């Protein structure tokens, strides 16, 4: 009965189409094609997520720009304090097809937030570079910046994997990754209390979030974060100085995993 | 965001820089401050042009990788340009002053140099006189005494460079011309007293010889006599004004908005036609700009920047700051290549917005609680000092901040160092009592959370502060909040006293309390406060203002420009925002919200 019901309808449709102007048909067909193309295109875009960037963040003089140069060219370069971002495509050495866009952002206090705003949505992964030699002095500043990165709404939503690269390991006084991790956890523990207790912001939204880092009641731990966090030791300058290569196989392996 | 000026001084060096926004390059030239090199600007322009032309390919094609891999061997070119610039500046040797004999003046007679008003200059007698200095000076004096000689003779005469004497003479003539014109109204005849050539004549002032009597225009003996003011001139009706008003009552200020609206309209009208013209041109420019990439020029940006500057000033940003901001945005965008489908307006607005956000989020975020915890660990109290002009809300906001600190579990000692204003100590005592009622000791393990340290009125504020801090250290208070008296920034002795208080007690945080209603005054206040603190401090690095408390924020709707002015001047963050008179009306600044309110049309 259903088929019987459909048949006359199809017949009617066919008759209609044959009767009507061919121009109309062609217009309708064209529109259909365009619509389908748009759908496919958007689908493809969304799939190959627009997040292809790996951000290099950190305080001033942490070694981000040198790390960037070493990863891309393998050579040592004299660097200056960055005042703008630099980006380039990095091809993973093991597989030729995998590539990511490395973006080196300035670490200066007056610029870092502005550039983070611009690029955080495109971040597939974040490399936070820490100066292991000056760490003892800069603990509070490092933790403050890391806190700002971690409580950011976009970062929390996307939860890109985070690598904390403890740079400048070629110097003898450099702190180990384990120590840096412990210190950061302690400092972030304090920070999340003080920041959430700060007076609420002007338009009602609290600064530093109802985004509570980690679990309440327990001491802060990097494992409580929604994203994967790893600690790594590396040296952009390398043990042999400017002539030799940089010591960052761990970093390259991690980038290969990300790509 | 001080991109407006292109030079920067640091210790003994001066740095001049130039931006190339198209390829994102910065050229910096550094030289010693004491040298004044005239060729620096030209050098930097030449270097810019040459570098850009030489490596244009690398910039355009390869992007970052090109920059990393490319070798930029510019040293030889730079040395050559430097040598050229140095040589070009040496070419013009300093001119040697002519001797008196060489000048034309020695060849003139004295007679022809005497100028009488209206007379044509006589022919210069080219007598080669024995040019004695005395004659020369006498001639100068003579011309000076004469009445207004016009500039014509001296200008027509010497075509060569004027010697110093000539310039002096010319200036004297001008001065006397002005002076004489004011004095003599009737007499047109010149006074050629200067005809006497021998000896020095006493200078005769026109009105000087006359009697004092002649100069006295007052009517004799009018003091106290009633005939002085003729009766018919005094009309009681008009003098007293509105007869219907109640005697003795003070009426409110009548707000006439119509006049102001009219004024605005009048001002608007002349600017409208220019805006219209700009609008038409802008429309075509917009169409042109929509397709393809075009680089921004100054002319494109100027109308937009003007509008933005007026908009900012209307939003209560200090005028000079608005100007500097627009300058720096212009410098940053000049020559930049716009993408497709972006208009000039949108680019400029975007850049301005970024600049404003950056201004409001300066260097270090002041986290008071964190620093208090640090001080707690070292077993010393954390000292905060509040300073500002009269009536901005120091005591009120001090109470709000102490409430906030108590809520977070820190004990507070309030030091009443305002020993001048009547009722200041009582006000703080009332606050203390209320706060203790809100947070009784039982809730906090038997500790009184707030205490007031006061020594009455009329005492030295710095001394009270010092005693309060040591009292706090002994009793184990976590925070000391020091309230100072309000003072005008121009009042030198009071500013010295404040600077002394801060220098002697070395507080951890110096907060400047400013109200959001202030306009251009904010700039002056902050500059003078900082200067006073810097001048009177003995230390190498003086303690300046560390943070700003912006009060009375609820009284301004969206005219939030004062926040920008204050942070621009000091580069220090706004730590607290006061939005009312109750204890809960304490907020922190949200930069994006403030900028959004600022940019809203």
Interface residues (C-beta under 8 A of the other chain):
Chain A: X69 X72 X73 X77 X83 X84 X86 X87 X88 X109 X110 X111 X113 X114 X140 X141 X144 X190 X191 X193 X194 X195 X197 X198 X199 X200 X201 X202 X203 X205 X207
Chain B: X24 X26 X63 X64 X65 X67 X68 X69 X354 X357 X358 X361 X362 X363 X364 X365 X367 X369 X370 X373 X404 X407 X408 X553 X576 X577 X579 X586 X587 X588 X589 X590 X593 X594
